[in-house]
Amino acid sequence: MSIRLAEMLERRSALLNHSGHFYCERMHSLTDFIDDVGEGNGLYQLYLKPELQPLKRYDLKYWPGIADILRSLGMEDVNVTCADEATEAIIKARRPSLMDFFRELFNRIDEHKTGHWYSLPRTFKLSDGALATICNITRDLPPDEVIDAAYVKRTRHRLKEQGFSTVW
């Protein structure tokens, strides 16, 4: 995505540089971006911002382009690891299934049914319709793949037959 964004910024620059018909009211410098994202960071405001203020005197021609920075971010090799074995197994499965989704959802609900003040009551249960709605929304299923309460009920029964009884 960062490479696509860099390409769009480069196209915008080309339009601005080669046409007298377009104008951009504000060209951002790197310090402007850093100030914008550091606005809510007290440590940045206290320590780094005063150090960066003298750098604002340099025109944009002295700074690397924002598109170049984004392109560099896009080239970065990112190593993503899974937080637990269950997540890794779901991601590496050949065919991700809704059964795996519901198994994990039921596990997570069960983890939060402790009965403490800020948790779910131990007797908490969701209807099949509510679980279908949660699944449709969280998985962002297209209209032709939306599941219903009957599917959830069949899935619960299949899981129960497999010995999975977390939410019952």
MIMAR-590546 format. One record per residue: z negated, y, x negated of N, C-alpha, C in turn. Coordinates in steps of 0.001 Angstrom, whole numbers, padded with zeros to 6 digits, always signed. Example, Ala and Ser with C-alpha at 12.3 -4.5 7.8 and 13.67 -1.06 7.14 Angstrom:
BEGIN
-007800-005690-013190-007800-004500-012300-007800-003300-013200 -007080-002250-012850-007140-001060-013670-007870+000030-012900 
***
This chain:
BEGIN
+000000-001182-000814+000000+000000+000000+000000+001255-000864 -000743+001192-001966-000793+002384-002821+000572+002664-003434 +001331+001623-003736+002676+001837-004284+003579+002442-003215 +003473+001972-001977+004272+002557-000887+003904+004019-000677 +002613+004325-000723+002173+005710-000576+002701+006571-001729 +002675+006027-002938+003203+006755-004098+004687+007058-003902 +005439+006087-003387+006865+006308-003140+007082+007396-002096 +006259+007412-001061+006389+008458-000037+006072+009833-000617 +005044+009909-001464+004730+011193-002102+005851+011647-003028 +006467+010706-003721+007589+011058-004593+008778+011553-003774 +009033+010938-002607+010111+011415-001742+009803+012813-001224 +008538+013058-000866+008141+014398-000412+008380+015417-001523 +007994+015073-002740+008213+015984-003875+009689+016258-004081 +010518+015225-003960+011961+015410-004129+012509+016348-003056 +012036+016176-001819+012471+017072-000742+012049+018508-001014 +010820+018670-001468+010313+020016-001722+011031+020673-002897 +011354+019880-003910+011972+020438-005120+013467+020701-004971 +014153+019958-004110+015609+020062-004033+016102+020700-002739 +015209+021230-001966+015624+021827-000705+014842+023112-000479 +015509+024108-000013+014830+025353+000318+014355+025372+001752 +014483+024238+002447+014147+024181+003866+012736+023686+004136 +012096+023093+003161+010773+022524+003361+009771+023197+002444 +008548+023270+002923+007484+023888+002133+006168+023188+002438 +005395+022953+001424+004070+022354+001585+003047+023424+001250 +002175+023730+002212+001246+024840+002019+000188+024568+000957 -000166+023329+000771-001240+023047-000185-000878+021830-001024 -000700+022041-002277-000503+020934-003197-001865+020635-003818 -002304+019415-003735-003635+019051-004221-003625+018764-005712 -004654+019241-006361-004869+018823-007743-005845+017663-007712 -005954+016986-008805-006844+015836-008886-008284+016235-008594 -008705+017392-009087-010086+017829-008845-010325+018133-007366 -009301+018594-006645-009451+018813-005200-009743+017503-004484 -009022+016457-004845-009260+015155-004225-010662+014639-004554 -011054+014778-005797-012375+014308-006207-013455+015082-005466 -013271+016392-005316-014238+017194-004563-014308+016769-003098 -013164+016484-002497-013145+016061-001098-013916+014765-000880 -013680+013768-001714-014360+012484-001517-015798+012509-002018 -016129+013435-002907-017496+013532-003418-018385+014436-002603 -017867+014970-001510-018612+015929-000701-019954+015388-000207 -019994+014136+000188-021237+013560+000699-022069+012850-000362 -021658+012914-001594-022351+012217-002677-023210+013239-003441 -024510+013153-003233-025423+014100-003860-025388+014074-005371 -025262+012897-005956-025219+012796-007419-023958+013468-007967 -022842+013267-007275-021615+013945-007703-021799+015458-007626 -022329+015935-006501-022505+017377-006304-023412+017977-007377 -024452+017251-007729-025449+017757-008667-024988+017698-010124 -024367+016589-010522-024068+016392-011940-022600+016573-012326 -021691+015953-011582-020300+015942-012011-019501+017170-011576 -019724+017647-010378-018933+018767-009877-019017+019990-010796 -020223+020378-011242-020273+021529-012158-019487+021304-013456 -019443+020048-013912-018699+019745-015140-017186+019822-014918 -016740+019493-013690-015306+019497-013396-014773+020879-013019 -015645+021798-012631-015205+023125-012205-014333+023838-013247 -014668+023798-014521-013805+024476-015510-012379+023906-015556 -012198+022650-015139-010872+022041-015180-009953+022565-014081 -010497+023251-013088-009689+023772-011983-008771+024906-012432 -008999+025453-013605-008171+026563-014069-006785+026098-014497 -006590+024799-014676-005290+024274-015099-004378+024074-013891 -003149+024506-013999-002162+024334-012939-001832+022855-012759 -001117+022580-011676-000721+021201-011379+000138+020580-012475 +000885+021390-013210+001779+020839-014230+001023+020133-015354 -000262+020424-015519-001050+019796-016576-001650+018450-016152 -001702+018202-014858-002355+017003-014341-001337+015909-014078 -001780+014657-014164-000874+013586-013728-000664+013720-012219 +000497+013329-011767+000802+013431-010345-000024+012434-009534 -000336+012813-008301-001097+011930-007416-000306+010640-007180 +001003+010760-007050+001841+009573-006870+001717+008641-008069 +001658+009195-009275+001510+008371-010485+000161+007652-010503 -000876+008343-010057-002210+007719-010002-002214+006573-008994 -001607+006815-007823-001534+005758-006809-000710+004571-007297 +000381+004853-007986+001202+003768-008530+000385+002946-009539 -000408+003621-010359-001259+002933-011321-002291+002058-010603 -002856+002580-009515-003801+001779-008731-003129+000538-008149 -001886+000703-007710-001154-000424-007146-000810-001485-008171 -000702-001114-009420-000372-002067-010481-001608-002815-010982 -002782-002321-010605-004017-002930-011078-004146-004359-010561 -004492-005258-011445-004696-006656-011075-006096-006802-010503 -006163-007130-009216-007454-007231-008537-007800-008699-008351 -008986-009067-008768-009453-010427-008620-010464-010464-007477 -010080-011047-006366-010946-011112-005197-011598-012484-005153 -012905-012501-004991-013631-013761-004886-014345-013821-003535 -014629-015001-003093-015289-015207-001801-016802-015152-001985 -017475-014664-000952-018927-014524-001006-019630-015871-000861 -019014-016808-000145-019652-018116+000026-018584-019201+000167 -019026-020448+000135-018085-021577+000174-017371-021688+001514 -018060-021345+002606-017441-021447+003924-016253-020496+004038 -016430-019289+003571-015340-018307+003620-014184-018770+002754 -014481-019274+001580-013431-019751+000683-012660-020906+001311 -013377-021831+001961-012711-022963+002604-011802-022500+003736 -012247-021510+004500-011429-020998+005602-010175-020326+005065 -010318-019540+004016-009174-018815+003460-008184-019757+002809 -008681-020784+002143-007799-021704+001436-007242-022813+002320 -007677-022875+003563-007176-023909+004470-005677-023734+004668 -004976-024853+004771-003523-024777+004946-003166-024109+006259 -003874-024468+007292-003637-023887+008597-004927-023275+009101 -005061-021980+008980-006279-021390+009524-006297-021611+011032 -007398-022105+011515-007456-022428+012935-008523-021594+013634 -008365-021509+014929-009373-020819+015731-010683-021605+015728 -010593-022917+015526-011801-023747+015460-012677-023276+014301 -012059-023013+013159-012814-022507+012008-013417-021145+012313 -012651-020309+012995-013155-018988+013369-014400-019128+014245 -014323-019974+015264-015462-020123+016169-016649-020785+015482 -016392-021733+014609-017487-022364+013872-018249-021311+013069 -017509-020438+012380-018140-019384+011582-018822-018346+012475 -018179-017987+013583-018780-017040+014522-020095-017585+015067 -020105-018855+015460-021330-019461+015983-022425-019508+014917 -022042-019793+013671-023015-019781+012573-023631-018398+012403 -022791-017372+012426-023285-015995+012243-024197-015579+013388 -023828-015922+014606-024687-015591+015751-026033-016284+015601 -025991-017564+015213-027232-018323+015059-028132-017732+013974 -027540-017220+012892-028322-016606+011814-029105-015392+012301 -028564-014698+013295-029186-013466+013774-030085-013689+014984 -030258-014929+015407-031139-015233+016539-032542-015566+016024 -033219-014566+015489-034550-014786+014925-035654-014344+015875 -035322-013533+016867-036328-013053+017800-037092-011840+017309 -036772-011338+016119-037440-010138+015616-036936-008915+016368 -037567-007769+016139-037245-006543+016865-035777-006174+016798 -035198-006215+015613-033821-005763+015446-032854-006926+015265 -033108-007995+015931-032205-009139+015865-031961-009645+017286 -031190-010692+017370-030907-011271+018683-032078-012135+019138 -032344-012183+020454-033384-013083+020951-032986-014537+020691 -033956-015396+020572-033666-016806+020297-032889-017467+021423 -032999-016938+022606-032308-017512+023763-030946-016865+024013 -030490-016033+023085-029232-015311+023258-028055-016273+023334 -027217-016089+024360-025992-016874+024508-024909-015967+025061 -023708-016180+024616-022555-015450+025139-021752-016372+026044 -021182-015806+027083-020328-016597+027968-019028-016926+027239 -018318-017918+027754-017033-018279+027163-016052-017115+027242 -016109-016358+028346-015234-015200+028496-015534-014126+027460 -016827-013884+027206-017213-012889+026204-016772-013331+024814 -016926-014607+024504-016483-015112+023197-014967-015023+023055 -014231-015272+024138-012776-015142+024097-012391-013694+023823 -013076-012755+024468-012791-011337+024241-013079-010948+022796 -014217-011388+022264-014561-011098+020867-013486-011648+019932 -013045-012870+020190-012017-013487+019350-010711-012702+019435 -010291-012348+020627-009025-011633+020797-009043-010280+020094 -010195-009611+020140-010289-008291+019530-010408-008392+018013 -011305-009237+017520-011522-009306+016067-010335-009900+015319 -009611-010795+015950-008440-011383+015293-007172-010605+015610 -007289-009575+016454-006161-008700+016813-004958-009531+017245 -005225-010453+018177-004178-011361+018634-003153-010632+019499 -001871-010927+019293-000843-010315+020140-000950-010861+021567 -000388-010162+022550-000545-010562+023954-000130-011998+024254 +000879-012507+023567+001329-013868+023854+000446-014944+023218 -000525-014555+022378-001426-015524+021744-002880-015366+022191 -003137-014507+023159-004499-014245+023616-005101-015526+024180 -006361-015772+023839-007037-016976+024339-007917-016598+025524 -008271-017610+026309-009080-017369+027496-010378-018173+027417 -011205-018023+028450-012507-018689+028478-012358-020209+028462 -011308-020737+029076-011096-022188+029105-010886-022729+027688 -010143-021993+026857-009930-022413+025468-011266-022448+024722 -012083-021416+024924-013382-021361+024249-014248-022533+024697 -014226-022840+025982-015022-023956+026500-014583-025272+025860 -013264-025492+025770-012764-026718+025123-013181-026751+023654 -013126-025607+022985-013518-025533+021574-014994-025850+021409 -015829-025302+022280-017271-025613+022224-017505-027102+022381 -016806-027719+023339-016994-029161+023560-016509-029980+022375 -015380-029584+021791-014900-030283+020595-015901-030178+019451 -016446-028976+019257-017437-028792+018194-018698-029596+018481 -019093-029652+019725-020287-030424+020097-020058-031909+019816 -018847-032402+020098-018521-033805+019820-018540-034103+018327 -018258-033090+017515-018276-033246+016063-019691-033113+015495 -020676-032873+016375-022058-032753+015915-022471-031346+015593 -021642-030377+015862-021925-028965+015592-022658-028414+016799 -023923-028023+016625-024713-027609+017784-025461-026304+017536 -024891-025427+016777-025594-024214+016369-025971-023310+017541 -025083-023108+018499-025342-022134+019555-025728-022759+020885 -026030-024039+020918-026400-024652+022189-027862-024948+022238 
***
